[in-house]
Amino acid sequence: SISGSVLTGPSGLTLYTHAGDSATSSTCTGGCASSWPPLTTPAGTTPTAGTGVTGTLATLTRADGSVQVTYNGLPLYGWQGDSKAGDTTGDGVNGFAVAKP
């Protein structure tokens, strides 16, 4: 379980990093990306952080050409098992909820 607040996406659901990724590189494709949907943004747009988020948001281009949002260099994902704001069911399942600093 997570203590404290976590980074959330536009829909209010928890955002995660994936265990197989490294800084500026996403290894989660195919079935992995079905379970861990990448947080994407339209090409040419800059992601903006909400109140209280002090890390750096940026983007990277995935193998399929989509543009994924990163936080402090690591690609961000949702998790198929989360259904409402506050859910963190993906934490520890090859992914880790991103704690707000």
Order of alpha helices (4+ residues) and beta strands (2+ residues): beta-alpha-beta-beta-beta-beta
